[in-house]
Amino acid sequence: MITRPLDLASRLRLPPRNLDFIFYVNACLIALMFVLFGSRFVLSPGLGVDFRIPTADSALIGAVPTDVVIAVKSADLAFVEGAKVDLNGLRLWLVERAKGHAGLRLLIQADASLSTKDLTDICEMARVAGFAAVQIAAERVSPSLPSGK
């Protein structure tokens, strides 16, 4: 920096010779924020980032709006309107939710790793509880990128 013509060097503060303790406090707070907000549960509490909905070519064919949505990670872990329930709790919740409502449609967002047996058991529970229709969520398969010729 050119300081000679206006003698700016005499008006500048000297750089500090030691590091303040405030610097260390700030560095620790920044590290703490990265640890807390870098967690895989911050964006979606309860569902990890490894929750994958199955894919299908005909994912949108026959899709209709639904009234109730549940997310099922495994046979013993389902999320319903902000609550975490197991299989028995899901059965009770489905009965309570369908009570007094005719024609409710249920959307099941099942993890791709959920077995077919568990998925059919949940569909049967919904049918017995009184839901008129059950849909299983699927994402459309993304088209492959064309090769550059």
Secondary structure, DSSP 8 states (H G I E B T S, - for coil): ---TTTTGGGTS----SS--HHHHHHHHHHHHHHHHHTSTTSSSTTS-TT----EETTTTTT----SEEEEEEETTEEEETTEEE-HHHHHHHHHHHHTT-SS-EEEEEE-TTS-HHHHHHHHHHHHHHT-SEEEE--EE---------
